[in-house]
Amino acid sequence: SLGRMARDSQRLLLELEYLQLAPACIAYQRGRGETALANTLEQAWLQKRRRLPAAIYNATLGSSEYREFWQQPAFPAADYPANTGSAVIASLEMINHHARRWLAGDFSADNLEFELLLGEAATGDGGALLQALAAQSAALAAANRMLAQRMARGPLCSASIRPVAADILANVIRKFFIGDIQPRAAALNRRYHELLLPIEALEQLLGDALPPAYVVWAGQRDARLSELALAPRRHVESLQTIQQPCPPNKGAPDDSGASRRPAGAL
């Protein structure tokens, strides 16, 4: 009854304890001539071994801690992702390390350490990342619509004429996009890859043990994140398009940074 009432992480730890200790007990029972009992224990061991990937999934990717990892905050932090650190990533990587050990046949486990790792994973910022990328994408999409509306009225410049509006746009790009938006977009992109790498590694490790519903959700998650991460690049393309016919302003600082830097930002 203890196993039925335990959390998934505790059930996994109980399974690991059986997998680690049962072989000696099975050998002992065989030595005493208790063949039937030994066979029963061995069949239980084999069943638990086969079900180990699913037990690891239930205790990790399918757990409440990993769901909390993806929960979006009610009040987004203004300084995200500058307010994050490496503790969550280190915990996710250590969980993966233990999962690889267990699947390879090393069933030893430190119960307290594993629970602490899960607790740290629950504080992760997967939801905050998704929220920040969505907000960034929405803001840049609105800016792109404004640029498209202006381009629909005709070119900003001609090959020989550069109006004052072109210089104003160049100043806005330098001050707001290159100065503020692009550095934060690069930071979000770094955090995106830092967080997703250990999550996707565990998903690949567990493979066929992942439930179909989780596989569908993970696919939707990845598609959504990938789409949102393209927003800065698309904005750069819009900026390049509207400025394309404009001759350079020889008296102004070079404002081509938005053209050069998108690949580094995302």
C-alpha positions as a printed Julia matrix, in Angstrom:
266×3 Matrix{Float64}:
  0.0     0.0     0.0
  2.95    2.31    0.62
  3.95    2.11   -3.03
  0.41    2.93   -4.19
  0.19    6.0    -1.96
  3.71    7.29   -2.63
  4.62   10.07   -5.01
  5.99    9.0    -8.37
  9.51    9.95   -7.27
  9.18    7.77   -4.17
  7.81    4.89   -6.22
 10.8     5.16   -8.53
 13.18    5.09   -5.58
 11.42    2.0    -4.18
 11.74    0.29   -7.58
 15.44    1.15   -7.72
 15.96   -0.24   -4.23
 14.34   -3.53   -5.26
 16.39   -3.69   -8.46
 19.57   -3.13   -6.48
 18.92   -5.5    -3.57
 16.83   -8.29   -5.09
 19.62  -10.13   -7.0
 21.43  -11.02   -3.77
 18.17  -12.2    -2.21
 17.33  -14.27   -5.29
 20.75  -15.93   -5.21
 20.35  -16.62   -1.49
 16.94  -18.25   -1.97
 18.26  -20.42   -4.79
 21.13  -21.49   -2.55
 18.61  -22.6     0.06
 16.68  -24.61   -2.52
 13.74  -22.17   -2.57
 13.52  -22.29   -6.35
  9.86  -21.25   -6.65
 10.37  -18.2    -4.44
 13.56  -17.29   -6.27
 11.77  -17.54   -9.61
  8.95  -15.32   -8.37
 11.41  -12.7    -7.13
 13.33  -12.88  -10.39
 10.2   -12.38  -12.48
  9.33   -9.34  -10.37
 12.87   -8.02  -10.91
 12.62   -8.45  -14.68
  9.24   -6.72  -14.76
 10.53   -3.76  -12.75
 13.58   -3.56  -15.02
 11.38   -3.41  -18.11
  9.18   -0.74  -16.55
 12.08    1.38  -15.31
 12.02    3.91  -18.22
  8.32    4.57  -17.59
  8.96    4.94  -13.85
 11.72    7.47  -14.57
  9.38    9.38  -16.89
  6.65    9.51  -14.23
  9.13   10.83  -11.65
 10.67   13.44  -13.97
  9.15   14.71  -17.22
  5.66   13.61  -16.17
  5.96   14.89  -12.6
  4.41   17.92  -10.93
  7.91   19.42  -10.61
  8.47   19.43  -14.35
  4.96   20.8   -14.91
  5.83   23.65  -12.55
  8.98   24.23  -14.62
  6.73   25.11  -17.59
  4.2    27.15  -15.61
  4.1    30.82  -16.65
  4.48   33.36  -13.82
  1.54   35.58  -12.95
  3.86   38.6   -12.73
  6.7    38.44  -15.28
 10.07   39.68  -14.01
 11.18   42.84  -15.8
 14.82   41.74  -15.72
 14.29   38.26  -17.19
 16.48   36.43  -18.19
 19.19   38.45  -16.41
 17.72   37.27  -13.08
 18.35   33.58  -13.85
 21.31   31.37  -13.0
 22.8    27.95  -13.59
 21.34   26.07  -10.59
 18.26   24.86  -12.47
 20.3    23.72  -15.46
 22.76   21.89  -13.2
 19.86   20.1   -11.48
 18.3    19.05  -14.79
 21.65   17.75  -15.99
 22.21   15.8   -12.75
 18.76   14.21  -13.02
 19.71   13.14  -16.55
 22.99   11.71  -15.24
 21.15    9.59  -12.69
 18.6     8.45  -15.29
 21.42    7.28  -17.57
 23.03    5.37  -14.68
 19.8     3.66  -13.73
 19.01    2.62  -17.28
 22.56    1.27  -17.64
 22.09   -0.99  -14.59
 23.55    1.09  -11.75
 20.49    1.26   -9.49
 22.04    3.12   -6.54
 20.17    6.27   -5.53
 20.34    8.95   -2.87
 16.69    9.6    -2.01
 17.21   13.03   -0.47
 19.47   14.22   -3.28
 16.96   13.16   -5.93
 14.08   14.93   -4.2
 16.17   18.09   -3.85
 17.06   17.97   -7.53
 13.38   17.7    -8.44
 12.6    20.61   -6.13
 15.21   22.76   -7.86
 13.86   21.75  -11.28
 10.4    22.94  -10.2
 11.79   26.47   -9.75
 12.95   26.52  -13.38
 11.98   29.22  -15.82
 10.65   27.29  -18.82
  7.31   29.05  -18.47
  8.96   32.43  -17.98
 11.02   31.84  -21.12
  7.95   30.99  -23.18
  6.15   34.03  -21.8
  9.06   36.37  -22.55
  9.5    35.05  -26.08
  5.77   35.44  -26.73
  5.79   39.04  -25.47
  8.85   39.84  -27.59
  7.26   38.26  -30.66
  4.01   40.2   -30.19
  5.84   43.53  -29.81
  8.02   42.96  -32.86
  5.04   41.77  -34.92
  3.25   45.03  -34.07
  6.32   46.98  -35.2
  6.46   44.94  -38.41
  2.82   45.81  -39.13
  3.62   49.52  -38.77
  6.56   49.15  -41.17
  4.38   47.25  -43.64
  1.74   49.98  -43.51
  4.39   52.6   -44.25
  5.83   50.56  -47.15
  2.34   50.11  -48.58
  2.25   53.89  -49.19
  5.39   53.65  -51.31
  9.17   53.52  -50.8
 10.67   55.43  -47.88
 13.48   56.68  -50.13
 14.45   56.85  -53.74
 17.88   55.97  -55.09
 19.0    59.62  -54.88
 16.79   61.11  -52.17
 17.04   60.35  -48.45
 14.24   62.09  -46.51
 14.47   63.11  -42.87
 12.2    60.15  -42.0
 14.98   57.77  -43.04
 17.38   59.38  -40.57
 14.75   59.27  -37.83
 14.21   55.56  -38.5
 17.97   54.93  -38.4
 18.21   56.68  -35.02
 15.31   54.63  -33.66
 16.99   51.42  -34.85
 20.28   52.35  -33.16
 18.72   53.48  -29.91
 15.97   50.93  -29.36
 16.61   47.86  -31.5
 20.4    47.62  -31.51
 20.74   49.22  -28.08
 17.96   47.43  -26.17
 15.92   44.85  -28.05
 18.7    42.97  -29.82
 20.84   42.33  -26.68
 17.81   41.0   -24.79
 16.81   38.87  -27.77
 20.29   37.34  -27.73
 20.02   36.67  -23.98
 16.62   35.01  -24.45
 18.03   32.88  -27.23
 20.91   31.72  -25.01
 18.52   30.85  -22.2
 16.27   29.01  -24.65
 19.1    26.7   -25.68
 20.42   26.3   -22.12
 17.05   25.17  -20.79
 15.92   23.02  -23.7
 19.15   21.05  -24.04
 18.76   18.96  -20.83
 14.99   18.62  -21.29
 15.36   17.28  -24.81
 18.25   15.03  -23.75
 16.03   13.31  -21.18
 13.21   12.99  -23.7
 15.58   11.27  -26.14
 16.95    9.03  -23.39
 13.5     7.77  -22.39
 12.37    7.41  -26.0
  9.53    4.89  -26.33
  8.61    5.29  -22.65
  7.14    8.73  -23.38
  3.32    8.62  -23.51
  1.77    9.63  -26.86
  0.11   12.67  -25.27
  3.47   13.9   -23.99
  5.08   13.41  -27.42
  2.33   15.53  -29.0
  2.71   18.23  -26.34
  6.51   18.3   -26.69
  6.2    18.66  -30.45
  3.8    21.58  -30.04
  6.12   23.15  -27.45
  9.16   22.91  -29.72
  7.26   24.3   -32.71
  5.96   27.21  -30.61
  9.38   28.06  -29.17
 11.06   27.82  -32.57
  8.46   30.1   -34.12
  8.74   32.69  -31.34
 12.53   32.66  -31.49
 12.4    33.78  -35.15
 10.72   37.1   -34.3
 13.9    39.24  -34.06
 15.21   37.91  -37.36
 11.9    38.7   -39.07
 11.98   42.22  -37.64
 15.51   42.72  -39.0
 14.25   41.63  -42.41
 11.46   44.22  -42.23
 13.94   46.93  -41.25
 16.24   45.97  -44.09
 13.38   46.0   -46.58
 12.14   49.48  -45.71
 15.69   50.91  -45.77
 16.81   49.08  -48.91
 16.31   51.91  -51.42
 17.82   54.55  -49.1
 21.22   56.04  -49.95
 23.61   56.24  -46.98
 23.69   59.31  -44.78
 27.37   60.17  -44.91
 27.18   62.49  -41.96
 25.63   59.92  -39.58
 27.17   56.96  -37.71
 26.9    53.59  -39.42
 23.48   52.1   -38.58
 23.94   48.79  -40.35
 24.35   46.9   -37.09
 20.8    45.62  -37.36
 21.81   44.03  -40.66
 24.98   42.47  -39.35
 23.87   41.19  -35.98
 20.67   39.15  -36.35
 22.48   35.83  -36.68
 24.32   36.52  -33.46
 21.14   37.51  -31.7
 19.18   34.46  -32.7
